[in-house]
Amino acid sequence: MELLRLAVAARRVGVHPGTLRLWANEGKVPVVWVGRERRFSSEVLDALTGCPDVAGRREALYVRVSGTSGQESSLVAQEAELRASASGVVVAVFKDRASGLRESRPGLDRMLKRAAKGEFTHVRVTHGDRLARFGAGWLIQVLAHHRVTVEVLHAKGAAGGMEELLDDFMALVATFAGRMYGMRSREARRRLLAEAGSRVNQPAPEAGAGAGVAGEDRG
């Protein structure tokens, strides 16, 4: 049995070092610590060649930015990082330029439909908040129902920073403001219709009364 360094072990299995490190962090692959450096058993690595996580993997990559423009470089960087750490065949890349607070996103919707068809076995994202700001657990459960596993490359931390978080917050404020404005508009329309209806239902003045007054003036 040999104890191999990370880079050598990753080449032996045929995956990116970042992927093997992720598996080790998640407890999928045992490690032996030599000082402050992790080492991998050659016997364990040889057993991985028949593991479903390595053989027969069909990966879908999901990348997202909050802004509709000006963040193309972030999308490219996310895709490049996910491709570099892929350990299976990348069959699709889904992209969204939308707030992570939005439940309906074109790229996400396409990914869910194709997951239901069994087109891939894994969905990979750089950070958990790329999938959704809140409620990512529900998406993970939906994908699991279709036998699709979600993998997060960086389990800790969030992507995008304060600027993107503020963009999402402003999108949330705009959504509620629009709904409140819509409610006020509906109430205003209902008031106008009610007033118009009350005027229509008012009795018209009698024609005889007006004619009598005119006849007296001629006399």
Secondary structure per residue as TSV (DSSP state, phi and psi in degrees):
chain	resnum	aa	ss	phi	psi
A	1	M	-	360.0	134.9
A	2	E	-	-109.9	149.9
A	3	L	E	-107.5	114.3
A	4	L	E	-105.8	146.7
A	5	R	-	-69.5	166.5
A	6	L	H	-56.9	-52.3
A	7	A	H	-62.0	-43.1
A	8	V	H	-66.4	-41.7
A	9	A	H	-63.5	-40.2
A	10	A	H	-64.2	-40.8
A	11	R	H	-64.3	-36.4
A	12	R	H	-65.3	-37.7
A	13	V	H	-83.4	-26.1
A	14	G	T	89.8	31.2
A	15	V	S	-127.3	169.8
A	16	H	-	-73.1	144.6
A	17	P	H	-53.9	-35.9
A	18	G	H	-63.2	-35.5
A	19	T	H	-67.4	-45.1
A	20	L	H	-64.6	-37.1
A	21	R	H	-63.8	-41.2
A	22	L	H	-62.7	-44.5
A	23	W	H	-60.9	-38.9
A	24	A	H	-65.7	-42.3
A	25	N	H	-64.1	-32.5
A	26	E	T	-86.0	-1.6
A	27	G	T	82.5	9.1
A	28	K	S	-75.7	-27.2
A	29	V	S	-126.8	122.5
A	30	P	-	-70.5	148.9
A	31	V	-	-129.2	159.4
A	32	V	E	-119.7	124.7
A	33	W	E	-88.8	125.9
A	34	V	E	-114.3	98.6
A	35	G	T	67.9	-123.3
A	36	R	T	-103.6	12.3
A	37	E	E	-115.2	133.8
A	38	R	E	-84.8	144.5
A	39	R	E	-127.9	155.2
A	40	F	E	-121.0	135.3
A	41	S	E	-72.6	133.8
A	42	S	H	-63.1	-35.1
A	43	E	H	-66.1	-41.7
A	44	V	H	-64.4	-41.7
A	45	L	H	-65.0	-39.7
A	46	D	H	-64.8	-32.8
A	47	A	H	-70.0	-24.2
A	48	L	H	-69.6	-21.3
A	49	T	T	-62.3	-22.0
A	50	G	T	-101.9	7.3
A	51	C	S	-77.3	138.6
A	52	P	T	-58.8	-25.0
A	53	D	T	-69.7	-18.0
A	54	V	T	-106.8	-46.9
A	55	A	T	-92.3	134.9
A	56	G	T	76.3	15.0
A	57	R	-	-75.1	132.7
A	58	R	E	-123.6	113.9
A	59	E	E	-103.8	141.5
A	60	A	E	-115.1	134.6
A	61	L	E	-104.4	136.6
A	62	Y	E	-121.6	123.4
A	63	V	E	-126.8	146.3
A	64	R	E	-152.4	144.4
A	65	V	E	-130.2	157.1
A	66	S	S	-78.5	-38.3
A	67	G	S	-77.2	152.2
A	68	T	S	-83.2	-13.7
A	69	S	S	-153.7	160.2
A	70	G	S	83.9	1.4
A	71	Q	-	-124.9	24.4
A	72	E	H	-60.5	-34.9
A	73	S	H	-63.0	-33.9
A	74	S	H	-67.8	-40.2
A	75	L	H	-62.2	-43.5
A	76	V	H	-64.2	-41.5
A	77	A	H	-65.4	-41.9
A	78	Q	H	-61.5	-45.8
A	79	E	H	-64.1	-42.1
A	80	A	H	-62.8	-41.5
A	81	E	H	-65.8	-40.4
A	82	L	H	-69.8	-38.7
A	83	R	H	-65.9	-38.6
A	84	A	H	-65.8	-29.1
A	85	S	T	-101.3	9.1
A	86	A	-	-67.1	142.6
A	87	S	-	-120.3	10.7
A	88	G	S	-143.3	-169.1
A	89	V	E	-81.7	127.0
A	90	V	E	-84.3	110.9
A	91	V	E	-97.4	-17.6
A	92	A	E	-162.2	150.2
A	93	V	E	-128.0	124.1
A	94	F	E	-110.6	132.6
A	95	K	E	-126.3	143.9
A	96	D	E	-137.6	141.1
A	97	R	E	-115.9	78.5
A	98	A	S	-159.0	157.6
A	99	S	-	-62.4	142.3
A	100	G	T	-69.5	-6.9
A	101	L	T	-84.1	-16.5
A	102	R	-	-75.8	129.7
A	103	E	S	-76.9	-33.5
A	104	S	-	-107.3	115.1
A	105	R	-	-132.8	138.3
A	106	P	H	-54.8	-49.1
A	107	G	H	-64.5	-43.7
A	108	L	H	-63.5	-41.9
A	109	D	H	-62.0	-43.3
A	110	R	H	-64.3	-38.6
A	111	M	H	-63.8	-43.2
A	112	L	H	-65.5	-38.6
A	113	K	H	-66.5	-40.6
A	114	R	H	-76.0	-27.6
A	115	A	H	-64.7	-38.9
A	116	A	H	-64.1	-23.9
A	117	K	T	-87.0	-3.7
A	118	G	T	75.7	30.0
A	119	E	-	-78.8	-16.0
A	120	F	-	-150.7	162.1
A	121	T	S	-105.3	-19.6
A	122	H	E	-138.7	144.0
A	123	V	E	-115.5	129.3
A	124	R	E	-122.4	138.2
A	125	V	E	-132.7	157.6
A	126	T	S	-73.9	-41.1
A	127	H	S	-137.2	154.3
A	128	G	H	-61.0	-34.5
A	129	D	H	-76.2	-6.7
A	130	R	H	-67.8	-35.0
A	131	L	H	-71.2	-45.4
A	132	A	-	-169.4	146.6
A	133	R	S	-67.8	-45.1
A	134	F	S	-134.2	149.2
A	135	G	-	81.2	17.6
A	136	A	H	-61.5	-29.6
A	137	G	H	-59.2	-36.1
A	138	W	H	-67.2	-40.8
A	139	L	H	-63.9	-40.1
A	140	I	H	-62.4	-39.9
A	141	Q	H	-67.1	-40.2
A	142	V	H	-61.9	-45.3
A	143	L	H	-65.5	-38.5
A	144	A	H	-62.2	-33.5
A	145	H	H	-61.1	-30.4
A	146	H	T	-95.1	16.1
A	147	R	T	61.3	39.5
A	148	V	-	-115.8	128.3
A	149	T	E	-96.9	135.8
A	150	V	E	-96.3	128.9
A	151	E	E	-120.5	131.9
A	152	V	E	-108.1	121.4
A	153	L	S	-65.6	-44.6
A	154	H	S	-113.4	98.3
A	155	A	-	-66.7	-29.7
A	156	K	S	-104.8	147.5
A	157	G	S	87.1	171.6
A	158	A	-	-128.4	154.9
A	159	A	S	-95.1	162.8
A	160	G	S	93.0	-34.4
A	161	G	H	74.8	-168.1
A	162	M	H	-65.2	-36.5
A	163	E	H	-62.1	-44.8
A	164	E	H	-70.6	-34.9
A	165	L	H	-62.4	-39.7
A	166	L	H	-66.2	-37.7
A	167	D	H	-60.3	-43.6
A	168	D	H	-64.8	-38.9
A	169	F	H	-64.2	-43.2
A	170	M	H	-65.3	-36.0
A	171	A	H	-63.3	-39.2
A	172	L	H	-64.9	-44.5
A	173	V	H	-62.0	-42.9
A	174	A	H	-63.3	-38.0
A	175	T	H	-62.7	-47.8
A	176	F	H	-68.0	-37.5
A	177	A	H	-63.4	-42.0
A	178	G	H	-63.2	-39.5
A	179	R	H	-67.6	-40.5
A	180	M	H	-64.6	-41.9
A	181	Y	H	-62.8	-40.4
A	182	G	H	-63.4	-39.0
A	183	M	H	-64.5	-42.6
A	184	R	H	-65.3	-39.1
A	185	S	H	-63.7	-41.9
A	186	R	H	-63.5	-40.7
A	187	E	H	-64.2	-39.6
A	188	A	H	-65.4	-41.3
A	189	R	H	-64.1	-39.7
A	190	R	H	-64.0	-39.3
A	191	R	H	-64.1	-43.9
A	192	L	H	-62.9	-41.6
A	193	L	H	-64.8	-39.6
A	194	A	H	-64.6	-42.7
A	195	E	H	-64.5	-42.4
A	196	A	H	-63.1	-39.4
A	197	G	H	-65.9	-38.1
A	198	S	H	-67.5	-34.5
A	199	R	H	-69.3	-38.9
A	200	V	H	-63.9	-35.9
A	201	N	H	-80.4	-8.2
A	202	Q	S	-69.8	138.3
A	203	P	-	-66.5	141.0
A	204	A	-	-78.1	151.5
A	205	P	-	-65.4	146.5
A	206	E	-	-71.6	136.8
A	207	A	H	-68.9	-34.0
A	208	G	H	-63.2	-35.4
A	209	A	H	-63.4	-41.6
A	210	G	H	-69.2	-38.0
A	211	A	H	-67.2	-38.3
A	212	G	H	-62.9	-40.0
A	213	V	H	-64.9	-40.4
A	214	A	H	-65.6	-38.9
A	215	G	H	-66.1	-36.4
A	216	E	H	-65.1	-34.7
A	217	D	H	-67.5	-32.3
A	218	R	H	-75.1	-24.0
A	219	G	-	-77.4	360.0
